């Protein structure tokens, strides 16, 4: 049995088509997995941000309270000196 060049080319085209279909199939699963990973990273980032920002906001509010307390004390101290 002899193979004509057209038969060999047709066989190669069919093989390439099958490989492209398999590659596209894998790309779909890779894209879905990448989306899942991105969601997980976003969730973990949000949780880390919450863990870091909560103490910082509490420290900020404590510093603001101390600042207002010291300003009020300084105002009272200056009014006593003036009398």
Secondary structure, DSSP 4 states (H G I P E B T S, - for coil): ----HHHHHHHHHHHHHHHHHHHHHHHHHHHHHHHHHHHHHHHHHHHHHHHHHHHHHHHHHHHHHHHHHHHHHHHHHHHHHH-
